[in-house]
Amino acid sequence: MASTKPGQRKLQILQALAAMLEHPKGEKITTAALAARLDVSEAALYRHFASKAQMYEGLLEFIESSVFGLFNQIAEREDSGLAQAHAMLQMLLSFAANNPGMTRVLIGDALVGEDDRLQARMNQFYEKVEMAFRQALKIAVTQGHGQEADVAARASMLVSYVVGRWHRFAKTGFKQNPTEGSGLQMALLLA
């Protein structure tokens, strides 16, 4: 790690943490274990992050910027509210499938026993995702799909569906791909 640029070191630390999260039955994730994985001292970790909580915040920032950046692209690309909601659902399931370690952060699994503000931030993430679904469903209503009175309930149901798929993925040791069978399920949810 000594030959890397300073900005890359933070990224390496976060990538190593995410990789460690892909092994839920493995060793407890401690700064000592993370440092050993990177072949550096714990002090080297603390030069880039003040605490393990700050490392998790780095993962949360990555998740948020990725998800909401992709949501914005979907909104720009899709005029149909239902198409937006469908693409958002697909993207959230695919994001988890492509980032198993991050899935443990998304469901709060990796945050157990960590700073409470991390779980609060994850809850805010869910609220923002639900708000994005509401926006897409409101557009769908103006396009003749659904009722305005159902938007909040449907948006909440879509978030619950995604979180349920993420949980199943993580709890099966990342064997039950969250996108498996999702085509028909999403069609039913957005009917």
N, C-alpha and C positions, 0 to 999 in steps of 0.2 A: 504494500500500500504506500510505501515511501515515495515511489516514482509518480504518483498520481497528483493531479492538480487539486488545490484546496476545495474547489466547488464540487469536484467529483468524489471526494472523500465522503461528504455528507450523503450523496446518492448511493455510494457503496454501502455505507452503514444501513441506510434504509432498505436497500435491496437484500442485504444479508438478513435483516430483521424479518422482512417479508418471506424470505426463503425458509427461515426457521419456523415461521407461523404455518408453513405448509405441512408440518409434522406435528399434529395436535397431540399425539401420544408420546412425542419425544421428550427431550429434557426441558425442564422449566426454563423459560427465557429470562435470563438474567444478563446484566451488563457484562459479567465475567464470561458467560457462555458466548455472548455476542462478540466480545473482544477476542476470545480464543478462536472463534470461527474466522475472524478477519486477520488473525495473527498479529494483533496489536495489543497494547496495554489498555486497561479501562480508562486511564488518564487520557489516552488518545481519543477515545469516544467522547469524553467530557469536554474536549477542546472544541467539539463541533455541536454538542448538545448538552445543555445544562443538567438534564435528567432523562431517565427512561421515558417518562411521560412526554417529554419534548420530542423524543424519537417517534412515539406513537402519533403525536400531533403532526409530524412530518408525513406519516403515512396517511393520516386523515386529510391533510392538504392535498396530497396527490390524488386521493379518491375524489374529493370535492372538485378539484380543477378538472380532472378527467371527465367525470360524470356530467357536470354542468356545462363544460365546454362542448361535449357531445350533444347534450340536450339543445344547446343553442344552434348547433349545426343542423339538427333534426328540424327544429322550428323554422329555420331559414329555408330548408330544402323541401319540406312538406307543407302544402297548403291545407290539406285535410286534417281536421282535428283528430279523427280516428286513426289516420295514418301516423300522425305524430305520436299518439298514445301507444300504438302498436310498436313503432320503432323504438320508443323509449323503453318499453317493456323488454323487447328483444336485446337492446343494448345493455340494460341492467343485468340480465341473465348471462349474457355473453361476457360482460366485464368480470363477473364472479368466476365463470368457467375458465377464463384466461388468467385470473389472478387468485388462485386458491388461498394463498396466505392473507390477502386483503379481505377475502370473504369472512375470515375469522374476526377481522376488525369490524366489518360491516354488520355482523350479527352481535357484536359486543363480546363475543367469546374471549378474544385476546385482551379485552379491557378489564376483565374481572380482576379485582385486587389492585388495579391501577388507580390513578387519580380520578376522582368522581367527575371532574370537569370534562374528561375524555368521553364518558358515556353521555353527558349532557350535550356535548358537541355532536355525538352520533345521533342523538334524538333530534337535534336541529337539522341534521342532514336529512333524516326521514321526513321532517316537516316540509323542507324545501322540495324534496322529491314529490311529496303529495301535492304541494302547491303547483308544481309543474304539470302533474297529471290533471289537476283541476282546470288549469289554463287550457290544456289541449281538449279536455272534455267540454269546456265552455265554447270553444271554437266549433266543436262537433255539433253542439246544440244549435248554434246559429246556422249550421249547414243542414239542419233537419234531422240530426241523429240524437235521440234521447231527450230527456226533460231537464230543465234547469234545476228543478228540485232534487234530482238524483245525482247531480255532479259531485257533491261532497262525499256521499256514500260510495259512489263508484270509484272515486280517486282513492279513498281509504282502502277499499277492497283491492285495488290494483297494487298498492304498497304492501298490503298483507300477503298477497299472492307472491310477490317478488321476495319478500323477507322469508316466507315459508320455503320457497325454492332454495334460497341461500342456506337456510338452516339444514334442510335435507342434504344438500351438497356437502356441507361441513360435517354433519353428524354421520355421514356414510364414509368418512375418510376421503372425501372428494371423489367418490366412485359414481354417485348418482348425479350426472351432469344436469345442471339446472335448466339447460335448453332442451333436454330430452322431452319430447311430447308437448313442447310449449306452443307449437303452431295451433293445434286444435284448442288447447286451453285458452290461449289468448283470443282466438276467434269467439269462443263462448263468453269470455269476460267482456269483450267489446261489442257483443251482438246487440 
